[in-house]
Amino acid sequence: MVLLEEEIIGLLVESGKTLAVAESCTGGLIGHRLTQVPGSSAAFLGGVIAYHNSVKEKTLRVPPDVLEREGAVSEATALAMADGVRRLLGADVALAVTGTAGPTGGTKDKPVGLTYIALSAAPDVRICERHLWRGNRRQNKDSSAMAALSLLRRHLKRRV
């Protein structure tokens, strides 16, 4: 049985595409999973762990007004993170994840487990999914990473 990460790397290599990731609440888990695949460097350029808003702003160029108006956990921020890391690393496709893994940090409007996963691809593909996980911190991070990789696989299978 082929692992999801192996399938993704294979699809990227087959299509000649490169990938970058921007991770907040997953803390590098997506990049870790991708680099477990031998030969992943043929398609995976790297990533940015943008855990603090200052990294989202300064490194990924998320507009400060988006963070102020929408917050770090929002569709607008996830999309800006994906666009930013794609431009920064010169990738064809980028994933971004932002959310509240828990057990603290949630609010009534943005509860623990709320996660936005965005995909940005040249020339004009921008997709964002909203998820609300109900697990503990580790489960929420794992669920977010799996959902991000699943979104990427669906996108690549449509494009190959």
N, CA, C and O atoms as a DFTB+ gen file, in Angstrom:
640 C
 N C O
     1  1       0.837      -1.179       0.000
     2  2       0.000       0.000       0.000
     3  2       0.888       1.252       0.000
     4  3       1.824       1.360       0.792
     5  1       0.586       2.178      -0.884
     6  2       1.359       3.401      -1.014
     7  2       0.856       4.421       0.005
     8  3      -0.344       4.682       0.095
     9  1       1.773       4.987       0.761
    10  2       1.402       6.023       1.707
    11  2       0.990       7.297       0.975
    12  3       1.433       7.555      -0.144
    13  1       0.150       8.077       1.612
    14  2      -0.313       9.339       1.040
    15  2       0.862      10.220       0.633
    16  3       0.856      10.799      -0.453
    17  1       1.863      10.324       1.492
    18  2       3.019      11.170       1.205
    19  2       3.793      10.658      -0.004
    20  3       4.271      11.451      -0.815
    21  1       3.920       9.345      -0.130
    22  2       4.613       8.766      -1.280
    23  2       3.849       9.057      -2.570
    24  3       4.443       9.377      -3.600
    25  1       2.536       8.942      -2.497
    26  2       1.719       9.237      -3.675
    27  2       1.878      10.698      -4.089
    28  3       2.008      11.003      -5.274
    29  1       1.868      11.586      -3.119
    30  2       2.011      13.020      -3.409
    31  2       3.358      13.321      -4.053
    32  3       3.416      14.014      -5.069
    33  1       4.437      12.811      -3.477
    34  2       5.762      13.048      -4.057
    35  2       5.819      12.482      -5.470
    36  3       6.374      13.114      -6.369
    37  1       5.253      11.307      -5.671
    38  2       5.215      10.716      -7.009
    39  2       4.455      11.580      -7.998
    40  3       4.905      11.773      -9.128
    41  1       3.308      12.101      -7.587
    42  2       2.519      12.973      -8.464
    43  2       3.254      14.270      -8.779
    44  3       3.217      14.754      -9.910
    45  1       3.912      14.821      -7.784
    46  2       4.682      16.053      -8.013
    47  2       5.820      15.806      -8.997
    48  3       6.012      16.582      -9.934
    49  1       6.572      14.730      -8.789
    50  2       7.701      14.418      -9.667
    51  2       7.199      14.143     -11.081
    52  3       7.762      14.643     -12.054
    53  1       6.138      13.348     -11.187
    54  2       5.570      13.002     -12.491
    55  2       5.143      14.240     -13.276
    56  3       5.295      14.290     -14.497
    57  1       4.613      15.234     -12.575
    58  2       4.131      16.449     -13.242
    59  2       5.191      17.546     -13.337
    60  3       4.957      18.595     -13.939
    61  1       6.352      17.297     -12.740
    62  2       7.418      18.297     -12.769
    63  2       7.140      19.518     -11.907
    64  3       7.676      20.598     -12.153
    65  1       6.293      19.341     -10.889
    66  2       5.904      20.457     -10.018
    67  2       6.696      20.431      -8.712
    68  3       7.176      19.388      -8.267
    69  1       6.812      21.613      -8.119
    70  2       7.472      21.732      -6.818
    71  2       6.470      22.215      -5.776
    72  3       5.460      22.838      -6.102
    73  1       6.777      21.911      -4.511
    74  2       5.877      22.196      -3.403
    75  2       6.591      22.938      -2.288
    76  3       7.759      22.682      -1.996
    77  1       5.861      23.869      -1.667
    78  2       6.313      24.546      -0.454
    79  2       5.161      24.525       0.542
    80  3       3.998      24.440       0.148
    81  1       5.483      24.604       1.843
    82  2       4.439      24.611       2.862
    83  2       4.678      25.742       3.863
    84  3       5.815      26.115       4.149
    85  1       3.578      26.271       4.383
    86  2       3.612      27.238       5.485
    87  2       2.745      26.646       6.585
    88  3       1.553      26.408       6.388
    89  1       3.343      26.411       7.729
    90  2       2.630      25.747       8.817
    91  2       2.608      26.608      10.066
    92  3       3.627      27.165      10.475
    93  1       1.441      26.706      10.659
    94  2       1.304      27.368      11.945
    95  2       1.008      26.302      12.996
    96  3       1.924      25.835      13.672
    97  1      -0.247      25.915      13.140
    98  2      -0.628      24.996      14.219
    99  2      -0.060      23.591      14.068
   100  3      -0.002      22.850      15.049
   101  1       0.358      23.205      12.870
   102  2       0.940      21.874      12.686
   103  2       2.436      21.858      12.988
   104  3       3.027      20.784      13.098
   105  1       3.049      23.010      13.123
   106  2       4.415      23.113      13.609
   107  2       5.472      22.337      12.852
   108  3       6.462      21.919      13.451
   109  1       5.299      22.132      11.566
   110  2       6.281      21.408      10.771
   111  2       5.934      19.957      10.499
   112  3       6.713      19.237       9.873
   113  1       4.778      19.524      10.961
   114  2       4.388      18.117      10.802
   115  2       4.228      17.729       9.330
   116  3       4.594      16.620       8.942
   117  1       3.688      18.625       8.517
   118  2       3.507      18.314       7.092
   119  2       4.866      18.137       6.424
   120  3       5.091      17.165       5.703
   121  1       5.761      19.078       6.668
   122  2       7.107      18.960       6.112
   123  2       7.802      17.694       6.580
   124  3       8.477      17.024       5.798
   125  1       7.637      17.367       7.847
   126  2       8.230      16.144       8.386
   127  2       7.713      14.923       7.642
   128  3       8.489      14.061       7.230
   129  1       6.409      14.856       7.474
   130  2       5.817      13.684       6.814
   131  2       6.289      13.561       5.369
   132  3       6.570      12.459       4.898
   133  1       6.377      14.679       4.671
   134  2       6.831      14.641       3.277
   135  2       8.292      14.216       3.165
   136  3       8.660      13.479       2.250
   137  1       9.117      14.678       4.088
   138  2      10.542      14.351       4.005
   139  2      10.861      12.947       4.513
   140  3      12.017      12.527       4.464
   141  1       9.869      12.222       4.996
   142  2      10.047      10.806       5.319
   143  2      10.129       9.974       4.039
   144  3      10.567       8.824       4.073
   145  1       9.711      10.550       2.916
   146  2       9.712       9.838       1.635
   147  2      11.085       9.992       0.984
   148  3      11.522      11.114       0.727
   149  1      11.778       8.869       0.711
   150  2      13.060       8.964       0.011
   151  2      12.883       9.656      -1.345
   152  3      11.952       9.346      -2.089
   153  1      13.762      10.571      -1.653
   154  2      13.686      11.280      -2.931
   155  2      12.752      12.467      -2.931
   156  3      12.527      13.073      -3.979
   157  1      12.201      12.817      -1.776
   158  2      11.245      13.926      -1.722
   159  2      11.871      15.256      -2.136
   160  3      11.158      16.174      -2.541
   161  1      13.190      15.368      -2.038
   162  2      13.847      16.618      -2.418
   163  2      13.714      16.923      -3.910
   164  3      14.003      18.038      -4.341
   165  1      13.282      15.945      -4.693
   166  2      13.049      16.196      -6.119
   167  2      11.854      17.103      -6.346
   168  3      11.714      17.686      -7.421
   169  1      10.985      17.230      -5.337
   170  2       9.776      18.042      -5.518
   171  2       9.476      18.965      -4.336
   172  3       8.875      20.023      -4.523
   173  1       9.877      18.587      -3.141
   174  2       9.571      19.386      -1.956
   175  2      10.695      20.376      -1.698
   176  3      11.809      19.987      -1.348
   177  1      10.392      21.673      -1.873
   178  2      11.415      22.702      -1.710
   179  2      11.693      23.024      -0.254
   180  3      12.840      23.274       0.117
   181  1      10.653      23.019       0.580
   182  2      10.818      23.356       1.986
   183  2       9.595      24.044       2.530
   184  3       8.538      24.066       1.899
   185  1       9.752      24.612       3.723
   186  2       8.612      25.244       4.350
   187  2       9.006      26.279       5.373
   188  3      10.177      26.446       5.716
   189  1       7.988      26.968       5.848
   190  2       8.148      27.977       6.889
   191  2       7.190      27.632       8.017
   192  3       5.996      27.439       7.788
   193  1       7.713      27.555       9.230
   194  2       6.844      27.385      10.394
   195  2       6.555      28.790      10.899
   196  3       7.384      29.416      11.559
   197  1       5.368      29.265      10.576
   198  2       4.958      30.636      10.903
   199  2       4.026      30.589      12.106
   200  3       2.834      30.873      11.993
   201  1       4.575      30.232      13.247
   202  2       3.766      30.055      14.440
   203  2       3.330      31.395      15.022
   204  3       2.203      31.534      15.497
   205  1       4.209      32.362      14.986
   206  2       3.909      33.696      15.513
   207  2       3.469      34.618      14.380
   208  3       3.941      34.492      13.250
   209  1       2.566      35.542      14.688
   210  2       2.067      36.464      13.670
   211  2       3.171      37.284      13.016
   212  3       3.059      37.637      11.842
   213  1       4.224      37.590      13.745
   214  2       5.311      38.376      13.155
   215  2       5.969      37.625      11.999
   216  3       6.417      38.246      11.035
   217  1       6.032      36.312      12.084
   218  2       6.601      35.506      10.995
   219  2       5.625      35.482       9.814
   220  3       6.040      35.536       8.657
   221  1       4.346      35.402      10.113
   222  2       3.347      35.466       9.042
   223  2       3.487      36.781       8.278
   224  3       3.440      36.796       7.048
   225  1       3.658      37.879       9.002
   226  2       3.776      39.201       8.380
   227  2       5.112      39.383       7.670
   228  3       5.144      39.698       6.480
   229  1       6.212      39.188       8.390
   230  2       7.531      39.536       7.863
   231  2       8.055      38.550       6.826
   232  3       8.650      38.953       5.827
   233  1       7.841      37.288       7.057
   234  2       8.400      36.280       6.154
   235  2       7.439      35.918       5.026
   236  3       7.839      35.838       3.864
   237  1       6.177      35.699       5.371
   238  2       5.198      35.265       4.370
   239  2       4.441      36.426       3.737
   240  3       3.688      36.235       2.782
   241  1       4.640      37.629       4.268
   242  2       3.997      38.837       3.737
   243  2       2.471      38.810       3.853
   244  3       1.771      39.336       2.988
   245  1       1.962      38.199       4.919
   246  2       0.527      38.293       5.206
   247  2       0.269      39.746       5.607
   248  3       0.908      40.251       6.530
   249  1      -0.654      40.418       4.929
   250  2      -0.904      41.829       5.252
   251  2      -1.348      42.002       6.711
   252  3      -2.210      41.265       7.190
   253  1      -0.757      42.976       7.413
   254  2      -1.126      43.207       8.815
   255  2      -2.620      43.456       9.004
   256  3      -3.196      43.051      10.014
   257  1      -3.247      44.123       8.035
   258  2      -4.679      44.405       8.180
   259  2      -5.511      43.130       8.111
   260  3      -6.581      43.066       8.716
   261  1      -5.046      42.120       7.391
   262  2      -5.743      40.825       7.361
   263  2      -5.678      40.180       8.742
   264  3      -6.682      39.679       9.249
   265  1      -4.502      40.196       9.340
   266  2      -4.349      39.613      10.672
   267  2      -5.170      40.379      11.708
   268  3      -5.760      39.774      12.604
   269  1      -5.207      41.695      11.590
   270  2      -5.979      42.503      12.541
   271  2      -7.482      42.312      12.353
   272  3      -8.222      42.170      13.326
   273  1      -7.923      42.311      11.108
   274  2      -9.356      42.239      10.809
   275  2      -9.914      40.820      10.945
   276  3     -10.970      40.619      11.545
   277  1      -9.201      39.843      10.386
   278  2      -9.699      38.464      10.322
   279  2      -9.121      37.566      11.415
   280  3      -9.749      36.589      11.822
   281  1      -7.926      37.902      11.884
   282  2      -7.241      37.074      12.862
   283  2      -6.334      36.052      12.198
   284  3      -6.429      35.801      10.996
   285  1      -5.450      35.465      13.003
   286  2      -4.509      34.468      12.487
   287  2      -5.221      33.205      12.026
   288  3      -4.780      32.549      11.082
   289  1      -6.317      32.864      12.686
   290  2      -7.080      31.667      12.325
   291  2      -8.253      32.102      11.463
   292  3      -9.343      32.380      11.965
   293  1      -8.010      32.157      10.143
   294  2      -9.033      32.617       9.209
   295  2      -8.695      32.145       7.800
   296  3      -7.553      31.800       7.496
   297  1      -9.709      32.140       6.959
   298  2      -9.506      31.777       5.560
   299  2      -8.558      32.752       4.885
   300  3      -7.657      32.341       4.153
   301  1      -8.758      34.045       5.126
   302  2      -7.917      35.063       4.480
   303  2      -6.448      34.888       4.854
   304  3      -5.571      35.031       4.002
   305  1      -6.174      34.582       6.112
   306  2      -4.798      34.388       6.548
   307  2      -4.213      33.125       5.936
   308  3      -3.068      33.134       5.484
   309  1      -4.972      32.045       5.914
   310  2      -4.478      30.793       5.321
   311  2      -4.136      30.993       3.848
   312  3      -3.086      30.541       3.392
   313  1      -5.000      31.659       3.108
   314  2      -4.734      31.900       1.689
   315  2      -3.514      32.789       1.496
   316  3      -2.697      32.537       0.611
   317  1      -3.385      33.830       2.319
   318  2      -2.226      34.717       2.219
   319  2      -0.935      33.976       2.566
   320  3       0.105      34.221       1.955
   321  1      -1.000      33.073       3.542
   322  2       0.168      32.268       3.900
   323  2       0.578      31.371       2.733
   324  3       1.765      31.259       2.424
   325  1      -0.393      30.733       2.089
   326  2      -0.092      29.845       0.958
   327  2       0.504      30.633      -0.200
   328  3       1.496      30.213      -0.796
   329  1      -0.096      31.767      -0.518
   330  2       0.446      32.610      -1.591
   331  2       1.858      33.074      -1.245
   332  3       2.750      33.088      -2.094
   333  1       2.044      33.454       0.024
   334  2       3.333      33.977       0.455
   335  2       4.457      32.960       0.389
   336  3       5.548      33.276      -0.087
   337  1       4.211      31.751       0.857
   338  2       5.274      30.742       0.828
   339  2       5.528      30.267      -0.596
   340  3       6.656      29.907      -0.933
   341  1       4.502      30.260      -1.432
   342  2       4.709      29.876      -2.843
   343  2       5.642      30.871      -3.521
   344  3       6.566      30.484      -4.237
   345  1       5.387      32.168      -3.286
   346  2       6.251      33.211      -3.871
   347  2       7.654      33.171      -3.253
   348  3       8.653      33.238      -3.970
   349  1       7.725      33.064      -1.941
   350  2       9.006      33.091      -1.235
   351  2       9.951      31.999      -1.715
   352  3      11.132      32.255      -1.946
   353  1       9.437      30.785      -1.865
   354  2      10.286      29.653      -2.242
   355  2      10.262      29.338      -3.736
   356  3      10.990      28.462      -4.202
   357  1       9.421      30.056      -4.485
   358  2       9.367      29.839      -5.929
   359  2       8.765      28.506      -6.318
   360  3       9.171      27.903      -7.312
   361  1       7.808      28.045      -5.549
   362  2       7.176      26.743      -5.803
   363  2       6.001      26.869      -6.764
   364  3       5.430      27.945      -6.939
   365  1       5.658      25.757      -7.373
   366  2       4.474      25.711      -8.238
   367  2       3.196      25.599      -7.418
   368  3       2.160      26.154      -7.786
   369  1       3.277      24.877      -6.305
   370  2       2.124      24.618      -5.448
   371  2       2.545      24.858      -3.997
   372  3       3.676      24.569      -3.606
   373  1       1.604      25.395      -3.207
   374  2       1.896      25.597      -1.786
   375  2       0.682      25.241      -0.951
   376  3      -0.465      25.422      -1.363
   377  1       0.971      24.732       0.231
   378  2      -0.045      24.459       1.244
   379  2       0.206      25.369       2.431
   380  3       1.348      25.719       2.726
   381  1      -0.871      25.754       3.115
   382  2      -0.734      26.493       4.362
   383  2      -1.795      26.014       5.338
   384  3      -2.917      25.686       4.953
   385  1      -1.412      25.981       6.615
   386  2      -2.331      25.560       7.668
   387  2      -2.232      26.547       8.819
   388  3      -1.139      26.892       9.269
   389  1      -3.389      26.996       9.289
   390  2      -3.443      27.828      10.476
   391  2      -4.660      27.424      11.288
   392  3      -5.719      27.146      10.726
   393  1      -4.517      27.390      12.602
   394  2      -5.637      26.964      13.427
   395  2      -5.289      27.008      14.903
   396  3      -4.228      27.493      15.297
   397  1      -6.194      26.499      15.702
   398  2      -6.006      26.415      17.146
   399  2      -6.033      24.944      17.533
   400  3      -7.091      24.316      17.555
   401  1      -4.859      24.402      17.836
   402  2      -4.748      22.975      18.129
   403  2      -5.267      22.617      19.518
   404  3      -5.732      21.498      19.736
   405  1      -5.192      23.558      20.458
   406  2      -5.685      23.328      21.808
   407  2      -4.578      22.958      22.770
   408  3      -3.417      22.907      22.364
   409  1      -4.880      22.704      23.996
   410  2      -6.225      22.699      24.585
   411  2      -6.745      24.093      24.933
   412  3      -7.916      24.256      25.278
   413  1      -5.862      25.107      24.840
   414  2      -6.296      26.474      25.128
   415  2      -6.224      27.297      23.853
   416  3      -5.789      26.805      22.812
   417  1      -6.650      28.543      23.935
   418  2      -6.527      29.454      22.809
   419  2      -7.797      29.645      22.015
   420  3      -7.866      30.544      21.176
   421  1      -8.800      28.827      22.255
   422  2     -10.047      28.957      21.521
   423  2     -10.938      30.056      22.084
   424  3     -10.785      30.475      23.231
   425  1     -11.860      30.508      21.262
   426  2     -12.871      31.478      21.684
   427  2     -14.232      30.951      21.238
   428  3     -14.320      29.902      20.599
   429  1     -15.284      31.680      21.577
   430  2     -16.625      31.266      21.160
   431  2     -16.730      31.237      19.631
   432  3     -17.314      30.315      19.061
   433  1     -16.167      32.243      18.980
   434  2     -16.227      32.321      17.513
   435  2     -15.199      31.440      16.826
   436  3     -15.406      30.988      15.699
   437  1     -14.093      31.200      17.510
   438  2     -13.015      30.391      16.940
   439  2     -12.572      29.366      17.978
   440  3     -11.570      29.554      18.668
   441  1     -13.337      28.275      18.078
   442  2     -13.061      27.279      19.125
   443  2     -11.793      26.471      18.863
   444  3     -11.271      26.440      17.749
   445  1     -11.320      25.827      19.911
   446  2     -10.206      24.890      19.775
   447  2     -10.584      23.861      18.714
   448  3     -11.705      23.354      18.691
   449  1      -9.643      23.569      17.852
   450  2      -9.866      22.605      16.777
   451  2     -10.183      23.247      15.445
   452  3     -10.144      22.575      14.415
   453  1     -10.501      24.551      15.439
   454  2     -10.798      25.233      14.176
   455  2      -9.504      25.387      13.380
   456  3      -8.502      25.889      13.888
   457  1      -9.544      24.950      12.136
   458  2      -8.358      24.973      11.276
   459  2      -8.755      25.350       9.857
   460  3      -9.784      24.912       9.341
   461  1      -7.910      26.178       9.236
   462  2      -8.065      26.531       7.828
   463  2      -6.858      25.998       7.078
   464  3      -5.713      26.189       7.488
   465  1      -7.138      25.323       5.968
   466  2      -6.096      24.730       5.140
   467  2      -6.241      25.314       3.736
   468  3      -7.294      25.206       3.109
   469  1      -5.165      25.932       3.260
   470  2      -5.209      26.597       1.958
   471  2      -4.202      25.979       0.998
   472  3      -3.154      25.469       1.393
   473  1      -4.564      26.045      -0.278
   474  2      -3.687      25.616      -1.354
   475  2      -3.606      26.749      -2.368
   476  3      -4.621      27.332      -2.751
   477  1      -2.408      27.045      -2.787
   478  2      -2.168      28.074      -3.802
   479  2      -1.329      27.440      -4.898
   480  3      -0.313      26.806      -4.616
   481  1      -1.749      27.608      -6.152
   482  2      -0.994      27.048      -7.267
   483  2      -1.021      28.020      -8.439
   484  3      -2.020      28.692      -8.695
   485  1       0.091      28.074      -9.134
   486  2       0.182      28.933     -10.315
   487  2      -0.703      28.360     -11.410
   488  3      -0.796      27.137     -11.514
   489  1      -1.352      29.165     -12.225
   490  2      -1.299      30.626     -12.171
   491  2      -2.354      31.251     -11.246
   492  3      -2.125      32.338     -10.716
   493  1      -3.495      30.596     -11.039
   494  2      -4.557      31.298     -10.302
   495  2      -5.455      30.382      -9.479
   496  3      -6.636      30.674      -9.296
   497  1      -4.905      29.283      -8.985
   498  2      -5.686      28.366      -8.159
   499  2      -5.518      28.760      -6.695
   500  3      -4.400      28.861      -6.190
   501  1      -6.640      28.979      -6.026
   502  2      -6.632      29.285      -4.589
   503  2      -7.828      28.568      -3.981
   504  3      -8.975      28.847      -4.330
   505  1      -7.549      27.633      -3.060
   506  2      -8.582      26.826      -2.422
   507  2      -8.384      26.919      -0.919
   508  3      -7.250      26.947      -0.439
   509  1      -9.482      26.967      -0.174
   510  2      -9.361      26.935       1.283
   511  2     -10.468      26.065       1.865
   512  3     -11.631      26.161       1.473
   513  1     -10.082      25.222       2.801
   514  2     -11.030      24.378       3.515
   515  2     -11.050      24.760       4.987
   516  3     -10.029      25.140       5.560
   517  1     -12.219      24.655       5.582
   518  2     -12.389      24.913       7.010
   519  2     -12.718      23.585       7.689
   520  3     -13.574      22.832       7.224
   521  1     -12.031      23.311       8.789
   522  2     -12.275      22.086       9.549
   523  2     -12.430      22.434      11.026
   524  3     -11.857      23.408      11.515
   525  1     -13.208      21.627      11.717
   526  2     -13.335      21.762      13.168
   527  2     -13.096      20.388      13.776
   528  3     -13.981      19.532      13.769
   529  1     -11.886      20.184      14.305
   530  2     -11.509      18.922      14.902
   531  2     -11.941      18.884      16.359
   532  3     -12.047      19.925      17.007
   533  1     -12.186      17.699      16.868
   534  2     -12.680      17.528      18.242
   535  2     -11.723      16.737      19.125
   536  3     -12.112      16.279      20.200
   537  1     -10.488      16.570      18.690
   538  2      -9.542      15.769      19.448
   539  2      -8.707      16.576      20.415
   540  3      -8.979      17.748      20.673
   541  1      -7.674      15.922      20.953
   542  2      -6.712      16.627      21.784
   543  2      -5.692      17.318      20.863
   544  3      -5.808      17.229      19.641
   545  1      -4.727      17.982      21.424
   546  2      -3.763      18.756      20.640
   547  2      -3.074      17.905      19.570
   548  3      -3.034      18.288      18.401
   549  1      -2.539      16.762      19.966
   550  2      -1.838      15.896      19.011
   551  2      -2.786      15.410      17.911
   552  3      -2.425      15.408      16.734
   553  1      -3.983      15.003      18.291
   554  2      -4.957      14.530      17.298
   555  2      -5.345      15.649      16.329
   556  3      -5.471      15.414      15.127
   557  1      -5.533      16.858      16.847
   558  2      -5.902      17.987      15.989
   559  2      -4.781      18.311      15.002
   560  3      -5.047      18.611      13.839
   561  1      -3.541      18.254      15.457
   562  2      -2.407      18.492      14.559
   563  2      -2.327      17.402      13.494
   564  3      -2.136      17.694      12.313
   565  1      -2.473      16.147      13.912
   566  2      -2.438      15.035      12.953
   567  2      -3.569      15.136      11.937
   568  3      -3.364      14.914      10.744
   569  1      -4.764      15.472      12.419
   570  2      -5.917      15.603      11.516
   571  2      -5.698      16.730      10.511
   572  3      -6.034      16.596       9.334
   573  1      -5.141      17.828      10.977
   574  2      -4.875      18.965      10.084
   575  2      -3.841      18.605       9.020
   576  3      -4.009      18.938       7.847
   577  1      -2.781      17.931       9.430
   578  2      -1.750      17.527       8.467
   579  2      -2.321      16.560       7.432
   580  3      -2.049      16.695       6.240
   581  1      -3.110      15.589       7.883
   582  2      -3.722      14.631       6.943
   583  2      -4.674      15.328       5.979
   584  3      -4.676      15.032       4.784
   585  1      -5.478      16.248       6.491
   586  2      -6.426      16.963       5.637
   587  2      -5.690      17.819       4.607
   588  3      -6.115      17.913       3.456
   589  1      -4.591      18.437       5.021
   590  2      -3.804      19.245       4.086
   591  2      -3.211      18.372       2.982
   592  3      -3.263      18.730       1.805
   593  1      -2.653      17.235       3.362
   594  2      -2.079      16.332       2.363
   595  2      -3.158      15.761       1.449
   596  3      -2.918      15.561       0.258
   597  1      -4.328      15.500       1.986
   598  2      -5.443      15.000       1.165
   599  2      -5.900      16.053       0.157
   600  3      -6.179      15.735      -0.999
   601  1      -5.975      17.305       0.601
   602  2      -6.323      18.395      -0.317
   603  2      -5.304      18.483      -1.438
   604  3      -5.668      18.631      -2.604
   605  1      -4.032      18.392      -1.088
   606  2      -2.979      18.448      -2.099
   607  2      -3.087      17.288      -3.084
   608  3      -2.968      17.488      -4.292
   609  1      -3.310      16.088      -2.579
   610  2      -3.448      14.929      -3.470
   611  2      -4.618      15.116      -4.435
   612  3      -4.483      14.853      -5.630
   613  1      -5.765      15.569      -3.925
   614  2      -6.920      15.799      -4.814
   615  2      -6.591      16.807      -5.901
   616  3      -6.949      16.614      -7.063
   617  1      -5.913      17.872      -5.529
   618  2      -5.531      18.896      -6.513
   619  2      -4.590      18.306      -7.564
   620  3      -4.792      18.512      -8.761
   621  1      -3.576      17.583      -7.130
   622  2      -2.602      17.033      -8.064
   623  2      -3.222      16.002      -8.990
   624  3      -2.875      15.948     -10.170
   625  1      -4.128      15.187      -8.483
   626  2      -4.762      14.164      -9.321
   627  2      -5.637      14.801     -10.402
   628  3      -5.791      14.237     -11.485
   629  1      -6.200      15.954     -10.117
   630  2      -6.986      16.673     -11.133
   631  2      -6.090      17.282     -12.203
   632  3      -6.509      17.453     -13.347
   633  1      -4.860      17.608     -11.830
   634  2      -3.952      18.346     -12.720
   635  2      -3.017      17.450     -13.519
   636  3      -2.491      17.883     -14.544
   637  1      -2.793      16.219     -13.081
   638  2      -1.819      15.345     -13.757
   639  2      -2.448      14.693     -14.964
   640  3      -1.790      13.923     -15.664
